[in-house]
Amino acid sequence: MNNKTLVGLLLIVAIFVGFQWLNRPSQEEIAKQRYNDSIAQIQYEQQLFAEKEATQELNDSVSGTDTSNDSIKEAKFGLFANVAKGDSTLVEIETDLLKLKFSPKGGNLTYAELKKYKTFDSLPLVLFDSEDENSLDFVLQTADNRVLSSSNFYFTPEVRHDTDFKTVTMRLNVNDTSKIDFIYTIQDDSYKIDFDIVAHNMTNLFPPMTNQLGVQWECKISQKEKGRKFENRYSTLNYRFFDKDMDKLSDSKTDSKTASTPLQWIVAKDQFFSTVLLSKQSFQSTRLSSVVMPQDSKYLKSYSVESAVAFDPTGNQPTNLQWYLVPNQYKILSSFNKGLESSQKPELQGIVPLGWTLFRWVSQLIIIPLFNFFGSFMTNYGLIILLMTVVIKIIILPFTFKSYMSTAKMRVLKPQIDAINGRIPADKALERQQAQMALYKSVGVSPMGGCLPMLLQMPILFAMFAFFPSAIELRQQSFLWASDLSSYDTVPFLTWNFDIPLLGSHLSLFCLLMTATNIIYTKINMSSNMGQPQQMAMMKWMMYLMPLMFLFMFNDYSSGLSYYYFISLLITIGQTYLFRLFVDENKLLKKLELSKANKKPKKKSGFMERLETAQKEQQKRLREHAKKKN
């Protein structure tokens, strides 16, 4: 073998080794593959055992002999056969806020009731009431080559009552020396439940290098509010990465995603209540799915999560999880951050839908503090909304007045604008526009002067739009004819027994009042419109169409939101008439003329001179082109 051949072989080997090294799977991919293999193995074992049972039953029916259940369990569960039978009597725990039930079969939390809340039809508000509605299984890959699920095994419960908290320990006694504890610590005045998994002498029961448990969480969201369609819109599966970014699955259709980076928590969220599963270490290689349930089902969504959490068979490092069974109240959710380091804060208040970042800031800095302030000494939320509206209108009053003054200046200049339009024909649009702008500039008026104040008000309007439907404080709070400010209001003469497209089987009275007030406000504004007759006709048609569109959009929304917009529009109409009463437009016109007479001509900037030169050249070319064409 010559040197060239040897070098060639070494290069081939180096390329092959380098290719293998560059394409090796990451630790996350290895963990995910191991988890998928575990799930596949469970399914295979279950199918195999089912076939074995069916075959054995057939043989027994033929031979007339009995087969020992213990031998069947031994074949199926191997080292864990001792815990495949037991007592399934539920363990009940109550605190000031929660009523809970734990099942020894699986050691899981299977019932959760929030004692201070009721459903829309006055039933106890139960987040879930069976293993079918909330199931948390852990995948156990054993040393005897079996892949088992914790839901198949019976735990021995132990309850301890202390002064401020209660502890439920579900113990899986695999044998005389080896066991796993599911430890639930429930504080009397909290919606949080600490959930620790601690192994004792379990090293020999798991393969070497075992450091994870597969997790399967199934959760169903039942209907709790009057408006199913609206509640469904706010029911989502949310999750948060450890880098503080949050995401969610679609709220309108069946959806699924895979999170390759570690997650801190996963939230099965309803409009006003949530079931949160948090891991202090992290969830790894997580796949999430959300299924929209049929209209005739008692459930809105069905959520499914497949993931993995850290696990130490030696017991030196417990697996630290937490359940949060919470109302989606911003104040309560943000309270879970107190006393924690920044990296450990759950920031659960992020699940309250307050809109985009800018609108969320407005809600956090203005609306929520104002709402909580009035709520601290008042219980009538209709009056609270009224006071909030008045305060916000006072805050934005300078912007509203500035916008009105800009419109008033344009209105008093309308005769001069009409004169310009009469002097310059419509086919010379550029020349006409220059003359109008010259007039505005001479009196110090900007045509866009009213737009900026309106834009500054928009974040508050949109923040309110996001806040009211998600404010649990309005839930089941009555005002006037509305029995629940968080849902649509109905009165007997505006309901019927059939569905109208886009409207449904009811018409919200607050929404109807808001629409009528909006039309009146539009008419007041259109009376001072500055456009041409043809433009006026088109604009009127569009402006009157918008309130009618809002009627269909807001009919299913929170009646508190429609009430807020109704009150806000009434105050705006009142402000407009007050402004007209105190602003003398004749004096305003004289003031503008005086400003024009006293205004000193400013030296044009180089840019303006170049712009005007370019415009003159363009006009010259247009005239020459028109002459040639004629």
PyMOL commands that set and color helices and strands:
alter all, ss='L'
color gray80, all
select helices_A, chain A and resi 3-22+27-63+69-83+150-152+203-205+228-233+330-335+342-344+348-351+357-375+381-395+397-412+414-423+429-443+451-470+472-474+492-494+509-526+533-554+559-582+585-598+606-629
alter helices_A, ss='H'
color red, helices_A
select strands_A, chain A and resi 91-94+98-103+108-118+124-128+134-141+147-149+156-161+165-173+179-187+192-200+212-222+236-241+246-248+255-259+263-269+273-292+299-310+319-327+495-500+504-506
alter strands_A, ss='S'
color yellow, strands_A
deselect
rebuild
show_as cartoon
